Amino acid sequence: MILSAHQPAYLPWLGYFEKIACADVFIFLDTVQFEKNSFINRNKIKTQQGPQWLTIPVKTKGHITATLQETIVDDSKPWRSKHLKSIEMNYRKAPYFNECFPKLELLLMLPATNLAELCWQQLQFWLKEFNIKTKVVRSSYLAISSKKSDLVLDLCRHFNADQYLSGIQGRDYLDESSFYTNGISVQYQDFQHPIYPQLWGDYIPYMSIIDYWMNCGSELQNISTRRINGL
């Protein structure tokens, strides 16, 4: 059984969804700490001038020790309408704009006080939209309080996983020997980004899911979910 895990992300990129689709169980790590300038509360869309960041403002007082469940979205700023306006302006000529944009309007207007809940609501939408059937569990629903490599190991043991699918950055902190001692193999995601039709000139990879969705629709036909060795 394959387990993968990742912190929440706003409008994630394609590799995020491949990591979920390759697993039998995906852990939504909403108990981790908020990281400023990460992809938790921001992502990029493609514009005529190049990539543009869309950022959810958060109330940063105490964020150094706050988990994502304690990180409050700052709705005193009109970020939702600004994001919708930027997306509409830059994707209204995309092939699937008329089909996708009304869904996005409803999605971005869902109420959510904290960042974890907002990202969770959105992830549920994307999984349904792309027909990804992986079991997804919030770490906040589990009585596991360990950190870093120990946290991942404890998650694997909790779900009786025999394989853990890590992002490339896992090489920097995972204690692989402890996994092997527990009969768990560690694999690293090697996502090969597909080239698909885009607006606005030369192709740029690693955009938000919005870019793929508006240009290609909700079929992930260009994405292999079995590129990881041994899966």
C-alpha positions as CSV (number, residue, x, y, z in Angstrom):
1,M,0.0,0.0,0.0
2,I,1.4,3.4,-1.1
3,L,1.1,6.5,1.1
4,S,2.0,10.0,0.2
5,A,1.6,13.3,2.1
6,H,1.9,17.0,1.5
7,Q,1.0,20.3,3.1
8,P,-2.0,22.1,1.8
9,A,-1.6,24.3,-1.3
10,Y,-3.6,27.0,-3.0
11,L,-4.5,26.1,-6.6
12,P,-1.7,23.5,-6.7
13,W,0.4,22.5,-9.7
14,L,0.1,19.3,-11.7
15,G,2.7,17.4,-9.8
16,Y,0.7,17.8,-6.6
17,F,-2.2,15.9,-8.2
18,E,0.1,13.2,-9.6
19,K,1.5,12.7,-6.1
20,I,-2.1,12.1,-4.9
21,A,-3.1,9.9,-7.8
22,C,-0.1,7.6,-7.4
23,A,-1.0,6.8,-3.8
24,D,-3.6,4.7,-2.1
25,V,-3.8,7.1,0.8
26,F,-2.8,10.8,0.8
27,I,-2.3,12.7,4.0
28,F,-3.3,16.4,3.9
29,L,-0.8,17.8,6.4
30,D,-2.9,20.6,7.9
31,T,-1.1,20.3,11.3
32,V,2.2,21.7,10.0
33,Q,3.3,25.3,10.5
34,F,2.5,28.1,8.0
35,E,5.5,29.0,5.9
36,K,5.7,32.5,4.5
37,N,6.4,32.8,0.7
38,S,5.5,29.1,0.2
39,F,2.9,27.6,-2.1
40,I,0.5,27.1,0.8
41,N,-1.3,30.4,0.2
42,R,-0.2,31.4,-3.3
43,N,0.4,30.1,-6.8
44,K,1.1,31.4,-10.3
45,I,-1.0,31.9,-13.4
46,K,0.3,32.7,-16.9
47,T,-0.4,36.2,-18.3
48,Q,0.7,38.1,-21.4
49,Q,3.5,39.6,-19.3
50,G,4.6,36.2,-17.8
51,P,3.8,34.4,-14.6
52,Q,1.7,36.3,-12.0
53,W,1.3,35.4,-8.3
54,L,-2.1,35.0,-6.8
55,T,-1.7,35.2,-3.0
56,I,-4.3,34.7,-0.2
57,P,-3.6,37.3,2.5
58,V,-3.3,35.9,6.0
59,K,-3.1,37.5,9.4
60,T,0.5,36.9,10.3
61,K,0.5,37.7,14.0
62,G,1.9,34.7,15.7
63,H,2.3,32.7,12.5
64,I,5.8,31.6,13.5
65,T,4.3,29.1,15.9
66,A,0.8,28.7,14.3
67,T,-0.4,25.7,12.5
68,L,-2.3,26.0,9.3
69,Q,-5.5,25.5,11.3
70,E,-4.6,28.5,13.3
71,T,-3.6,30.7,10.3
72,I,-6.5,33.0,9.6
73,V,-7.4,34.2,6.2
74,D,-7.6,38.0,6.0
75,D,-10.9,38.6,4.3
76,S,-10.8,42.3,5.1
77,K,-8.9,42.4,1.8
78,P,-10.9,41.7,-1.5
79,W,-8.5,38.9,-2.6
80,R,-11.2,36.6,-3.9
81,S,-12.6,39.1,-6.4
82,K,-9.1,40.2,-7.4
83,H,-8.1,36.6,-8.1
84,L,-11.2,36.0,-10.1
85,K,-10.7,39.2,-12.1
86,S,-7.0,38.2,-12.9
87,I,-8.0,34.7,-14.0
88,E,-10.9,36.0,-16.1
89,M,-8.7,38.6,-17.8
90,N,-5.9,36.2,-18.6
91,Y,-7.9,33.0,-19.5
92,R,-11.2,34.2,-21.1
93,K,-9.8,33.1,-24.5
94,A,-8.8,29.7,-23.2
95,P,-10.7,26.7,-24.7
96,Y,-12.4,25.7,-21.5
97,F,-12.9,29.1,-19.9
98,N,-16.7,29.1,-20.3
99,E,-17.0,25.7,-18.8
100,C,-14.6,26.2,-15.9
101,F,-14.9,29.8,-14.8
102,P,-18.5,29.6,-13.3
103,K,-17.3,26.6,-11.2
104,L,-14.3,28.7,-10.0
105,E,-16.5,31.6,-9.0
106,L,-18.5,29.3,-6.8
107,L,-15.3,27.7,-5.4
108,L,-13.6,30.9,-4.4
109,M,-16.7,32.3,-2.7
110,L,-17.0,29.4,-0.3
111,P,-16.6,30.8,3.3
112,A,-13.5,29.6,5.2
113,T,-11.9,31.2,8.3
114,N,-8.6,29.5,8.4
115,L,-6.1,28.6,5.7
116,A,-6.3,24.8,6.3
117,E,-10.1,24.7,5.8
118,L,-9.9,26.8,2.7
119,C,-7.3,24.6,1.1
120,W,-9.3,21.5,2.2
121,Q,-12.5,22.8,0.5
122,Q,-10.6,23.5,-2.7
123,L,-8.8,20.1,-2.7
124,Q,-12.1,18.3,-2.5
125,F,-13.3,20.3,-5.5
126,W,-10.2,19.4,-7.6
127,L,-10.3,15.7,-6.7
128,K,-13.9,15.5,-7.9
129,E,-13.2,17.7,-11.0
130,F,-10.3,15.4,-12.1
131,N,-11.9,12.2,-10.9
132,I,-9.1,11.2,-8.5
133,K,-10.3,8.5,-6.2
134,T,-7.4,8.3,-3.7
135,K,-8.4,8.2,-0.1
136,V,-7.5,11.6,1.5
137,V,-7.1,12.0,5.2
138,R,-6.5,15.2,7.2
139,S,-3.6,14.9,9.6
140,S,-5.6,16.9,12.2
141,Y,-8.0,13.9,12.4
142,L,-5.2,11.6,13.6
143,A,-3.6,11.4,17.0
144,I,-0.1,11.7,15.7
145,S,2.1,14.5,17.0
146,S,5.6,13.6,15.8
147,K,7.6,15.8,13.5
148,K,9.4,15.6,10.1
149,S,10.8,12.1,9.3
150,D,9.2,10.6,12.4
151,L,5.8,12.0,11.4
152,V,5.9,10.5,8.0
153,L,7.1,7.1,9.4
154,D,4.3,7.1,12.0
155,L,1.7,7.9,9.3
156,C,2.9,5.0,7.2
157,R,2.8,2.7,10.2
158,H,-0.7,3.9,11.2
159,F,-2.0,3.0,7.7
160,N,0.1,-0.1,7.3
161,A,1.8,1.3,4.2
162,D,4.7,-0.6,2.7
163,Q,5.7,2.2,0.4
164,Y,6.1,5.9,1.0
165,L,6.0,8.3,-2.0
166,S,8.0,11.4,-1.2
167,G,8.7,14.6,-2.9
168,I,12.3,15.3,-4.0
169,Q,12.8,17.5,-1.0
170,G,12.3,14.5,1.3
171,R,15.9,13.5,0.5
172,D,16.9,16.4,2.8
173,Y,15.2,15.2,6.0
174,L,13.9,11.6,5.7
175,D,15.8,9.0,7.7
176,E,15.4,6.2,5.2
177,S,17.0,3.6,7.4
178,S,14.1,3.9,9.9
179,F,11.6,3.2,7.1
180,Y,13.5,0.2,5.9
181,T,13.8,-1.2,9.4
182,N,9.9,-1.0,9.5
183,G,9.5,-2.7,6.2
184,I,8.7,0.4,4.3
185,S,10.4,1.4,1.0
186,V,10.8,5.0,0.2
187,Q,10.3,6.2,-3.4
188,Y,10.8,9.8,-4.7
189,Q,8.5,11.4,-7.1
190,D,10.0,12.1,-10.5
191,F,7.3,14.1,-12.2
192,Q,7.9,14.8,-15.9
193,H,5.9,17.9,-16.6
194,P,3.8,17.5,-19.7
195,I,3.8,20.2,-22.4
196,Y,0.2,21.2,-23.2
197,P,-1.3,24.1,-25.2
198,Q,-1.1,27.5,-23.4
199,L,-2.0,31.1,-24.2
200,W,0.5,33.9,-24.3
201,G,3.5,32.8,-26.2
202,D,6.2,30.3,-25.2
203,Y,5.3,27.4,-23.0
204,I,6.0,27.9,-19.3
205,P,5.8,24.9,-16.9
206,Y,4.9,24.7,-13.2
207,M,1.9,27.0,-13.3
208,S,-1.1,26.6,-11.1
209,I,-3.7,23.9,-11.9
210,I,-5.8,26.8,-13.3
211,D,-3.6,27.0,-16.3
212,Y,-3.9,23.4,-17.3
213,W,-7.6,23.3,-16.4
214,M,-8.5,26.3,-18.5
215,N,-6.5,25.1,-21.5
216,C,-7.1,21.3,-21.4
217,G,-10.3,20.8,-19.3
218,S,-10.8,18.2,-16.5
219,E,-9.2,15.2,-18.2
220,L,-5.7,14.4,-17.0
221,Q,-4.9,12.6,-20.2
222,N,-1.4,14.1,-20.5
223,I,-0.3,13.0,-17.1
224,S,1.1,9.6,-16.4
225,T,0.4,8.5,-12.8
226,R,2.9,5.7,-12.9
227,R,6.3,7.3,-13.5
228,I,7.7,6.5,-10.1
229,N,10.1,3.6,-10.0
230,G,8.4,0.5,-8.5
231,L,4.9,1.8,-8.6
